[in-house]
Amino acid sequence: MEKGRIVKISGPLVVAEGLPDVKMHDVLAVGEEGLVGEVIELRRGKISVQVYEETGGLKPGDPVESTGAPLSVELGPGLVSSVFDGIQRPLDKIREKQGDFIGRGVQVPALDRKKKWEFEPRVKVGQKVSEGDIIGVVQETSLVEHRIMVPVGVSGKIAKIESGKWTVEDTVAVLEGDEGKTEIKMLQRWPVRQERKVKKKVPPTEPLITGQRVIDTFFPVAKGGTACVPGPFGSGKTVIQHQLSKWADADIIIFVACGERGNEAADVLLSFPKLTDPKSGRPLMERTILIANTSNMPVAAREASVYTGITLAEYYRDMGYKVALMADSTSRWAEALREISGRLEEMPGEEGYPAYLAARIAGFYERSGCAACLGSDNREGMISVIGSVSPPGGDLSDPVVQATLRMVKVFWSLEDKLAYQRHFPAINWLTSYSLYIDEIEEYLKKNIADDFVRHRNTTIEILQEEETLSEIVRLVGIEALSARERLVLETAKSIKEDFLNQSAFDPDEAYTQLKFQYRLLKLILQFHTRALETLEKGIPIEKVSALEVRSRIARAKFFKDEKEYNHLEDEIRSIFDGLKT
């Protein structure tokens, strides 16, 4: 391996020389301890390296050695249920080796080299296979079947394959192709900055069902879609991502703590192993991968953690799984880019961020989507990316927020004002939006109801009108409103308190099936429509507002049986028929 020497140190940035053959994004071993670094600039024989570990103690003249390979992740059985740092070092293994504090230069493989996995072939000797074909499976956890795929660029006939217990470095199959024999192991490597190959991207058509009413009904994200969750401190960004990790309709969850506070990442590390997957009853960690790179860990590694997460997501997508990736928070990644850019003395863009900030964010979110995977079985996989953004003071004009909004199609606008009112999720129903409604409308019509989208749009119109009417009430009082307008205020209050407000801590309310979300909304709108008809008959608004059935509508969010909704609909109809007569 090529060797050079350090000539300058500036925080996480190290400048070296004496490596004429090194390439961009190659990994270097920096200093006597072999700290992990990545080449980010080549200029006049000088190499700028961002070091993913603490650089204290390094000095000019210390050695720098090139590995000759780009920053890559290890792919194979053993990823699920693991906790990695930003450069895919297993934190549990490091703790066993060094204790609670990670030393510098620690090199521990991401995947256990000694553990043996039960390999079951899915192809036979003599069978032709090509890149992406599944040649066998391993039961990684009780919830995840790990599918061993033919590596990209490899094809041929199966010359040898057999079942048994093997380590990730053992050869499980041998292919004979035009270029000779190729040994296939369960362990593969992939450069994190390179998008994995697929046949083609396909448009999303299904919603990612989360059980959160304000999300699924009002501002849904599609499977394979992207969403942005900006908001000020204390508005609930991390809580929303925790909820989605637990309840989202995904096979694999990847949670990337990218520069977030250590206590929030610690909460994830402590709580996730204790959580139960609501669909299977098994521990949630059996389908989760955690990547922890907190605010007190090396700044440069925030970028590595984002790319590590999306590369692992692509790997499981290629198996045909639905993957949901939570990035918390991309603002910390952008701040790391700003620091490194400043130390490189690059021309700054808006608010000191590098001019290529938008391109980096776009490159990350573009790796999401639905894809026809490589292989002969025509399987499809999906990656949904939900990224939180932490703009200073909740300022949505922040460059990171604006660059993200140009890429994503769902915007969940969190407001600290709602959070202080104990309204959770604190998503503002007037400023948030989803651009996936048209793509998933056919799914909703086919699986829920023909009028699902119409009811949703009617509800949003009521909330928008309520905002205008509330301003009038604040100025001149409620007596200035007509009976119909006062009913709009009452209905909007019911929508906000009984539908949009949802407790994450109540096991009976934390998750609402999509069909029950529709039935609850239909009840509220049925009451509103019948009440309007009654007001036109001359019945006073006070009498309508005092109807006892409204309290039963409020409790309908706890219904678990369609018969209960049917009974309440009949009751509302009967009550208003009686009022008319």
C-alpha distance (Angstrom), angle and dihedral (degrees) to the residues before:
residue distance angle dihedral
M1 . . .
E2 3.80 . .
K3 3.81 117.9 .
G4 3.78 132.1 -155.5
R5 3.77 138.3 157.8
I6 3.80 139.2 -111.0
V7 3.82 116.3 -105.9
K8 3.82 100.8 172.4
I9 3.82 139.4 14.7
S10 3.81 123.6 -159.5
G11 3.80 111.7 169.7
P12 3.81 109.0 -71.7
L13 3.83 90.1 -8.1
V14 3.79 119.8 89.5
V15 3.81 124.9 -175.3
A16 3.81 116.5 -152.4
E17 3.79 138.8 173.3
G18 3.78 138.5 -164.6
L19 3.81 98.3 65.9
P20 3.84 105.0 105.7
D21 3.80 96.1 166.2
V22 3.81 99.1 47.8
K23 3.83 117.4 120.1
M24 3.80 134.8 -150.3
H25 3.81 113.6 -76.6
D26 3.80 93.4 13.5
V27 3.81 114.1 146.7
L28 3.78 117.2 -117.5
A29 3.80 132.6 -166.6
V30 3.81 103.9 -131.3
G31 3.80 124.2 -156.3
E32 3.76 131.2 -13.6
E33 3.83 91.0 -54.9
G34 3.79 93.4 53.7
L35 3.82 97.9 -121.2
V36 3.79 114.0 -164.6
G37 3.80 113.9 -107.3
E38 3.79 137.2 164.2
V39 3.81 127.9 -144.3
I40 3.82 110.1 -117.6
E41 3.81 101.9 164.4
L42 3.80 138.7 26.5
R43 3.80 115.9 -165.2
R44 3.83 130.4 161.3
G45 3.78 94.8 -29.1
K46 3.79 92.8 -46.1
I47 3.81 120.9 115.0
S48 3.81 121.9 -151.8
V49 3.79 112.2 -152.3
Q50 3.80 127.0 -171.8
V51 3.78 106.8 -147.4
Y52 3.79 117.9 -144.8
E53 3.82 93.5 -154.3
E54 3.80 136.1 56.6
T55 3.83 108.5 -69.2
G56 3.82 97.7 -160.6
G57 3.81 110.8 131.2
L58 3.79 96.5 26.4
K59 3.81 114.4 126.3
P60 3.81 138.7 -176.4
G61 3.77 111.4 -78.7
D62 3.81 95.3 34.6
P63 3.82 112.9 133.3
V64 3.78 125.0 -97.5
E65 3.78 119.3 -164.4
S66 3.80 128.0 -167.3
T67 3.79 120.7 -136.4
G68 3.81 90.6 -161.9
A69 3.83 91.6 -131.7
P70 3.81 134.4 93.3
L71 3.80 123.7 -112.5
S72 3.81 103.1 -74.5
V73 3.79 140.3 172.0
E74 3.78 129.2 -133.9
L75 3.80 114.4 -117.4
G76 3.79 124.1 -162.0
P77 3.81 144.3 83.4
G78 3.78 114.0 -30.2
L79 3.80 99.8 49.5
V80 3.80 96.2 103.8
S81 3.83 114.3 81.1
S82 3.81 90.3 20.3
V83 3.80 129.2 124.3
F84 3.81 114.9 -145.5
D85 3.77 135.5 177.7
G86 3.81 121.3 -127.6
I87 3.80 94.4 -76.8
Q88 3.81 94.1 45.6
R89 3.78 99.0 -100.1
P90 3.84 109.6 151.2
L91 3.79 105.9 -117.0
D92 3.80 94.6 -159.9
K93 3.81 91.6 55.2
I94 3.80 91.4 46.8
R95 3.79 90.0 51.0
E96 3.79 90.5 52.7
K97 3.79 88.5 50.9
Q98 3.81 102.1 40.3
G99 3.79 109.9 11.1
D100 3.79 128.0 -121.0
F101 3.81 96.3 -29.5
I102 3.79 121.6 66.9
G103 3.77 114.0 -132.9
R104 3.78 123.0 -145.9
G105 3.76 121.9 -93.0
V106 3.80 94.0 18.8
Q107 3.78 109.6 161.2
V108 3.80 114.7 -163.4
P109 3.83 120.3 156.5
A110 3.79 114.9 -114.9
L111 3.81 92.4 -130.8
D112 3.79 124.4 49.8
R113 3.81 108.6 -107.1
K114 3.81 94.7 -162.4
K115 3.80 102.3 47.7
K116 3.80 114.4 100.1
W117 3.80 121.6 -142.0
E118 3.79 127.6 -157.6
F119 3.82 104.5 -115.5
E120 3.81 120.0 -159.9
P121 3.82 117.2 -169.2
R122 3.80 119.7 -132.2
V123 3.80 96.1 -172.8
K124 3.81 134.3 52.4
V125 3.78 134.7 -128.6
G126 3.80 110.0 -83.1
Q127 3.80 94.5 26.1
K128 3.80 117.5 131.0
V129 3.81 115.6 -122.8
S130 3.78 134.7 176.0
E131 3.80 137.4 -167.4
G132 3.77 112.9 -48.8
D133 3.81 96.8 18.1
I134 3.80 114.8 136.6
I135 3.80 108.9 -121.1
G136 3.80 97.8 174.8
V137 3.79 146.5 -16.6
V138 3.80 139.2 -124.9
Q139 3.81 124.2 -161.4
E140 3.80 96.7 -124.6
T141 3.82 94.7 176.8
S142 3.79 132.8 -13.3
L143 3.84 87.5 -91.6
V144 3.81 101.9 38.9
E145 3.78 128.5 61.6
H146 3.79 106.7 -161.4
R147 3.80 110.7 -142.9
I148 3.78 117.3 -150.9
M149 3.81 108.5 -143.3
V150 3.79 133.5 -164.3
P151 3.84 105.6 -103.1
V152 3.79 120.2 -107.0
G153 3.80 112.4 -85.1
V154 3.81 94.9 22.0
S155 3.81 127.5 110.0
G156 3.78 139.8 149.7
K157 3.82 143.0 98.9
I158 3.78 124.0 -43.4
A159 3.80 105.9 -107.8
K160 3.78 96.3 173.2
I161 3.80 136.5 7.0
E162 3.77 131.9 150.3
S163 3.77 139.7 171.1
G164 3.77 122.1 -114.9
K165 3.77 144.5 99.1
W166 3.78 112.4 -53.9
T167 3.79 139.0 166.7
V168 3.80 119.1 -122.1
E169 3.82 90.0 -102.0
D170 3.82 95.4 52.1
T171 3.80 118.9 101.3
V172 3.81 108.7 -110.0
A173 3.81 97.7 176.2
V174 3.80 141.2 11.7
L175 3.80 122.4 -146.2
E176 3.79 125.8 -158.9
G177 3.78 112.9 -151.2
D178 3.79 140.9 153.1
E179 3.79 90.4 -75.8
G180 3.77 95.8 48.9
K181 3.78 131.2 -100.8
T182 3.82 123.6 -14.3
E183 3.78 122.9 -164.3
I184 3.81 115.0 -144.2
K185 3.77 119.1 -153.0
M186 3.80 128.9 -177.2
L187 3.81 88.6 -117.9
Q188 3.81 116.6 80.2
R189 3.80 132.8 166.8
W190 3.79 130.1 -143.6
P191 3.85 132.1 -176.1
V192 3.80 107.7 -112.9
R193 3.80 95.8 -140.6
Q194 3.81 93.2 53.6
E195 3.81 117.8 84.4
R196 3.80 113.0 -128.0
K197 3.78 116.3 -112.0
V198 3.83 122.6 -104.0
K199 3.80 134.0 173.6
K200 3.80 92.4 -115.4
K201 3.79 142.7 -37.8
V202 3.81 115.4 -105.6
P203 3.82 128.4 -159.8
P204 3.83 117.3 -99.1
T205 3.80 116.5 -110.4
E206 3.83 105.5 168.3
P207 3.80 130.2 69.0
L208 3.78 120.3 -119.9
I209 3.80 96.4 -121.2
T210 3.80 110.3 -144.1
G211 3.82 102.8 166.6
Q212 3.82 89.4 -122.7
R213 3.80 106.0 124.7
V214 3.79 98.6 -150.7
I215 3.81 89.9 51.0
D216 3.80 103.0 40.7
T217 3.80 97.2 41.5
F218 3.80 104.3 29.9
F219 3.81 108.3 24.3
P220 3.82 109.1 13.4
V221 3.78 125.3 179.7
A222 3.79 118.3 -145.6
K223 3.78 124.7 -126.1
G224 3.77 101.4 -94.0
G225 3.79 90.7 23.9
T226 3.78 135.3 120.5
A227 3.80 131.2 -123.3
C228 3.78 135.7 -176.1
V229 3.82 123.4 -148.6
P230 3.81 109.3 -168.9
G231 3.75 123.0 171.1
P232 3.81 145.2 131.4
F233 3.77 125.8 -88.5
G234 3.81 112.7 -64.3
S235 3.79 96.9 18.4
G236 3.80 94.8 112.8
K237 3.82 108.1 -101.6
T238 3.79 94.5 141.7
V239 3.81 92.8 41.9
I240 3.81 90.7 55.3
Q241 3.79 91.3 50.4
H242 3.80 90.3 48.8
Q243 3.81 89.4 52.1
L244 3.78 92.4 48.8
S245 3.80 90.6 47.6
K246 3.78 89.8 55.8
W247 3.80 101.9 38.7
A248 3.82 108.4 23.8
D249 3.78 116.7 117.9
A250 3.82 94.2 -113.8
D251 3.80 133.4 123.6
I252 3.81 95.4 -144.4
I253 3.81 129.0 30.4
I254 3.81 120.6 -159.5
F255 3.80 114.1 -172.0
V256 3.81 115.4 -167.2
A257 3.81 114.7 -167.1
C258 3.79 94.6 -161.4
G259 3.78 107.7 -174.0
E260 3.79 94.1 -35.5
R261 3.78 121.8 148.4
G262 3.77 114.9 -73.1
N263 3.80 93.3 -123.4
E264 3.82 91.9 56.3
A265 3.80 92.0 49.0
A266 3.80 89.1 46.2
D267 3.80 88.8 53.3
V268 3.81 89.1 54.9
L269 3.80 91.9 47.5
L270 3.80 92.3 49.1
S271 3.80 100.0 39.7
F272 3.83 103.8 39.2
P273 3.83 95.8 63.2
K274 3.82 88.2 53.7
L275 3.82 96.0 47.3
T276 3.78 121.2 99.5
D277 3.78 121.3 -136.1
P278 3.82 101.8 -117.9
K279 3.81 93.1 -147.9
S280 3.80 98.8 51.1
G281 3.80 105.7 17.7
R282 3.81 89.4 -126.8
P283 3.83 124.9 119.9
L284 3.80 110.6 -72.7
M285 3.82 90.9 -130.0
E286 3.81 88.8 69.8
R287 3.81 87.8 79.5
T288 3.82 99.6 27.4
I289 3.80 136.0 91.4
L290 3.81 118.6 -165.4
I291 3.80 123.6 -157.0
A292 3.80 110.7 -170.0
N293 3.78 118.9 -166.1
T294 3.80 104.6 150.1
S295 3.81 131.2 -171.5
N296 3.81 92.9 -94.4
M297 3.82 92.6 53.4
P298 3.83 122.7 86.2
V299 3.80 111.4 -57.2
A300 3.80 97.7 -138.1
A301 3.81 92.3 56.1
R302 3.81 90.1 68.1
E303 3.79 88.8 78.7
A304 3.79 91.5 47.8
S305 3.82 91.3 50.5
V306 3.82 92.0 55.7
Y307 3.79 92.7 50.6
T308 3.79 92.6 42.5
G309 3.81 89.7 54.4
I310 3.79 96.1 48.9
T311 3.82 92.2 45.9
L312 3.81 91.6 53.5
A313 3.81 88.0 47.6
E314 3.82 90.9 53.4
Y315 3.80 90.8 49.9
Y316 3.81 93.1 56.6
R317 3.80 91.1 40.5
D318 3.81 87.9 57.4
M319 3.81 88.1 58.2
G320 3.81 88.2 59.0
Y321 3.81 98.3 -100.1
K322 3.80 130.1 139.7
V323 3.80 105.5 -121.0
A324 3.80 127.8 -168.2
L325 3.80 116.9 -162.5
M326 3.82 121.0 -163.9
A327 3.82 115.8 -162.5
D328 3.81 112.6 -167.4
S329 2.97 106.3 -152.5
T330 3.80 128.0 -4.3
S331 3.83 89.9 178.4
R332 3.81 89.2 71.3
W333 3.80 89.7 51.6
A334 3.83 89.5 50.9
E335 3.81 90.4 49.8
A336 3.81 89.0 53.8
L337 3.81 89.5 51.1
R338 3.82 88.8 50.9
E339 3.80 92.1 51.8
I340 3.79 94.6 48.0
S341 3.82 91.3 44.4
G342 3.80 90.3 52.2
R343 3.79 92.1 51.1
L344 3.83 89.2 49.9
E345 3.83 86.9 54.3
E346 3.80 91.6 -126.8
M347 3.80 121.5 165.3
P348 3.83 104.3 -89.6
G349 3.76 124.5 -129.8
E350 3.79 128.5 -154.8
E351 3.83 113.7 -18.8
G352 3.80 90.5 -4.7
Y353 3.80 95.6 -63.0
P354 3.82 115.4 135.9
A355 3.79 116.8 -91.9
Y356 3.81 89.5 -118.2
L357 3.83 94.2 57.2
A358 3.82 93.9 108.8
A359 3.82 91.5 47.9
R360 3.83 92.0 52.2
I361 3.81 92.6 48.4
A362 3.81 90.8 46.1
G363 3.80 91.4 50.0
F364 3.80 89.8 54.6
Y365 3.81 98.0 48.1
E366 3.81 92.9 41.9
R367 3.79 88.9 66.4
S368 3.81 89.1 69.7
G369 3.81 123.3 83.2
C370 3.78 143.7 87.3
A371 3.78 114.9 -62.2
A372 3.77 140.9 -174.6
C373 3.80 99.0 -126.7
L374 3.78 127.2 -135.6
G375 3.78 113.0 -94.8
S376 3.79 139.8 74.1
D377 3.82 97.7 -91.7
N378 3.86 95.8 74.8
R379 3.79 93.1 -128.7
E380 3.78 121.9 167.6
G381 3.79 129.1 -146.1
M382 3.77 133.2 -171.8
I383 3.81 138.6 -153.8
S384 3.80 118.7 -162.8
V385 3.82 114.3 -169.1
I386 3.81 121.9 -158.8
G387 3.77 112.1 -177.6
S388 3.78 125.3 -174.2
V389 3.80 119.6 -147.8
S390 3.80 124.2 -158.3
P391 3.82 107.1 -159.0
P392 3.82 115.4 -175.6
G393 3.79 107.8 -91.2
G394 3.80 91.2 -6.0
D395 3.84 90.6 -72.3
L396 3.81 105.5 167.6
S397 3.81 91.7 -164.5
D398 3.81 88.0 71.0
P399 3.85 110.5 126.2
V400 3.81 92.6 -122.5
V401 3.81 91.9 53.8
Q402 3.80 93.0 46.3
A403 3.81 93.5 46.7
T404 3.81 89.4 49.5
L405 3.81 94.9 47.4
R406 3.80 90.0 54.5
M407 3.81 88.2 60.6
V408 3.81 106.6 36.7
K409 3.80 128.0 68.0
V410 3.82 99.6 -151.5
F411 3.80 124.8 61.6
W412 3.80 118.7 -171.4
S413 3.80 104.1 -171.7
L414 3.80 109.7 -154.9
E415 3.80 119.0 -157.6
D416 3.79 125.8 -162.0
K417 3.83 87.8 -152.0
L418 3.81 90.1 65.4
A419 3.80 91.3 43.8
Y420 3.81 91.0 53.3
Q421 3.81 88.0 51.9
R422 3.83 87.4 55.8
H423 3.81 90.6 -114.7
F424 3.81 107.0 146.0
P425 2.95 135.2 -142.8
A426 3.82 82.7 37.1
I427 3.82 92.8 -149.0
N428 3.80 113.2 145.5
W429 3.81 106.9 -127.7
L430 3.82 93.2 -157.4
T431 3.82 100.9 52.1
S432 3.82 101.4 33.0
Y433 3.79 122.1 88.8
S434 3.81 144.9 178.4
L435 3.80 124.9 -151.2
Y436 3.81 93.2 -167.8
I437 3.82 96.6 79.0
D438 3.81 94.1 98.6
E439 3.83 92.9 47.1
I440 3.81 94.7 51.5
E441 3.82 99.1 34.9
E442 3.79 92.8 95.1
Y443 3.82 90.3 52.0
L444 3.81 90.8 50.9
K445 3.80 92.4 48.6
K446 3.78 92.5 48.7
N447 3.82 98.9 42.5
I448 3.83 105.8 27.1
A449 3.82 117.0 15.8
D450 3.80 141.1 -43.0
D451 3.79 91.8 -120.9
F452 3.83 98.2 45.8
V453 3.81 94.9 109.2
R454 3.82 92.1 41.2
H455 3.82 90.9 54.6
R456 3.80 89.9 47.5
N457 3.79 92.5 51.8
T458 3.81 92.1 46.8
T459 3.79 90.4 52.2
I460 3.80 92.8 51.1
E461 3.82 89.7 49.8
I462 3.81 89.9 53.8
L463 3.82 91.3 50.5
Q464 3.80 91.3 48.8
E465 3.81 91.7 50.1
E466 3.81 89.7 47.2
E467 3.82 90.0 57.2
T468 3.82 90.5 56.5
L469 3.80 93.7 44.2
S470 3.82 92.0 48.9
E471 3.79 89.2 58.5
I472 3.80 90.1 53.3
V473 3.81 90.8 49.1
R474 3.81 90.9 51.5
L475 3.81 90.1 52.9
V476 3.82 105.5 39.9
G477 3.82 107.1 4.8
I478 3.78 135.5 -104.4
E479 3.83 92.2 -77.8
A480 3.82 88.6 76.4
L481 3.82 91.3 65.7
S482 3.78 126.9 89.1
A483 3.79 121.7 -122.4
R484 3.81 91.1 -101.4
E485 3.81 91.5 51.9
R486 3.80 91.6 48.8
L487 3.80 88.5 52.1
V488 3.82 89.1 53.1
L489 3.82 88.3 56.1
E490 3.80 91.2 50.0
T491 3.81 92.8 47.9
A492 3.80 92.3 46.9
K493 3.81 89.4 51.7
S494 3.81 89.7 52.7
I495 3.82 91.1 48.6
K496 3.81 92.4 51.1
E497 3.80 98.2 42.2
D498 3.80 101.6 33.9
F499 3.81 102.1 32.0
L500 3.81 112.8 20.2
N501 3.80 97.3 37.7
Q502 3.81 109.0 78.4
S503 3.80 129.3 170.8
A504 3.80 116.2 -134.5
F505 3.81 90.9 -164.6
D506 3.81 98.3 55.0
P507 3.82 107.3 86.8
D508 3.82 90.0 -154.0
E509 3.80 93.2 53.8
A510 3.81 106.1 29.3
Y511 3.81 91.3 90.6
T512 3.81 128.6 31.7
Q513 3.79 121.0 -173.7
L514 3.80 113.3 -121.9
K515 3.81 93.1 -118.1
F516 3.81 90.3 53.6
Q517 3.80 90.7 47.6
Y518 3.80 86.9 57.8
R519 3.81 93.2 47.0
L520 3.82 92.2 49.8
L521 3.79 92.3 49.9
K522 3.79 90.0 46.1
L523 3.82 90.3 54.6
I524 3.80 92.1 53.0
L525 3.80 92.5 47.8
Q526 3.81 92.0 44.4
F527 3.79 89.6 56.4
H528 3.81 89.9 47.3
T529 3.82 94.2 49.8
R530 3.80 94.7 46.3
A531 3.80 90.8 45.3
L532 3.81 90.5 54.5
E533 3.80 90.3 53.1
T534 3.81 89.8 49.2
L535 3.81 93.2 50.9
E536 3.79 89.3 54.0
K537 3.82 87.8 57.5
G538 3.80 89.7 58.8
I539 3.81 100.1 -101.0
P540 3.86 108.2 147.2
I541 3.81 118.6 -111.6
E542 3.83 90.7 -125.5
K543 3.79 90.9 63.5
V544 3.82 92.6 48.5
S545 3.81 92.9 47.1
A546 3.81 91.3 50.8
L547 3.82 94.8 56.1
E548 3.80 109.3 129.5
V549 3.80 92.3 -141.5
R550 3.82 89.0 76.8
S551 3.78 90.4 73.0
R552 3.81 89.9 53.8
I553 3.82 89.5 51.5
A554 3.81 87.9 54.0
R555 3.83 90.1 54.5
A556 3.82 92.6 47.6
K557 3.81 91.1 89.9
F558 3.80 86.3 75.6
F559 3.83 93.8 54.9
K560 3.80 114.7 119.0
D561 3.81 98.8 179.6
E562 3.79 129.4 65.6
K563 3.81 89.8 -140.3
E564 3.83 88.7 67.8
Y565 3.80 90.4 55.1
N566 3.82 91.4 46.8
H567 3.80 91.1 50.7
L568 3.82 92.6 49.9
E569 3.81 92.0 47.8
D570 3.82 89.4 53.6
E571 3.80 90.0 47.9
I572 3.82 92.6 52.7
R573 3.77 90.6 48.4
S574 3.81 91.6 49.4
I575 3.82 93.7 47.7
F576 3.80 94.4 52.2
D577 3.79 92.7 43.5
G578 3.80 86.5 55.7
L579 3.82 92.2 49.1
K580 3.80 91.3 53.5
T581 3.77 92.5 54.4
